[in-house]
Amino acid sequence: MNGDTLEKYYKEGLEERLIAYLAKVKHLTLEQAMDIYYRSNLAQKIYEGQDDVQYLDYKVLAQILLDTESELFQQSEQT
């Protein structure tokens, strides 16, 4: 396996842990948590590897998402 392949698998695992954690702490379904995550700016930053944010712990990333993009969670509550 080359470095790019390992990075891809690492990011996928990170996203899975982050989404599952969001679902747990915000009492969401996995589908709701997934929708929120993939609509977030954070998801794009992780995908692109901006500022090496993808190397942070998934719980830290979840807190960043909750703090910086709380409107995504409010939209989810309204539906």
N, C-alpha and C positions, 0 to 999 in steps of 0.2 A: 504494500500500500504506500502511496506517496503522501506527501504532506497535505495536498489539497483534498484528497479523499478523507483523510483523518479529520481535517478541519470541518468538512461537510457533516460527517457523522457526529462530531462533537456538538456542532450547532443544532443538529436535529434533536439530539438528546437534551440539550439545554432548553430548547423550545418546549419539548414534551414535559419536562420537569416544571418549567415556568407556568405553562398552561394548567397543569394539574394542581399546582400550588395556588394559583389564582382562583380556580374553581373551589378549592377547599376553603380558603380564607374569606372569600366573598360570597360563599354559598350559591355558586352558579353551577349550571350544568357544564360539562366539558365543552359542549358546542358553543355555549355563550362565552365561556372563557377564551375559546379558540377564536371566535369572531372578534372579540375585543382585542386580543393580542394582535391578530393579523391586520386590524385596522389602525394599529398604533404606529407612531413614529419610531418607537423603540424597536419594533420588529424590523423595520427597514434598516435601522442602525446596526442591529445584530447581523442581518443578512449581508450588509456591505462591510462589516467589520470596522465601522467608524469608531475612532478613539479607543479601540480594543475593548469596547464595552462587552463583547461576547465572552470575555474571560472573567467577568464578574460572577459571583454566586447567583443562582436563580432566585433566591429569596431577596437579595439586594436588588436585582433587576425588577422583581415584582413590586417592591416598595417604590422604586423609581417610577414605574408605570403608574402606580396608585397616586403618587405625589404629583407627577407632571402631566398626566393625561386622565385626570379624574372624570372629565366629561364623558369619556367612553363608558364608564361604569354607570353614570347617571342615565345615559341613553339606553343602556341595557335594562335598567330598572323600569323604564317607561314602557317597554315593549312586552 
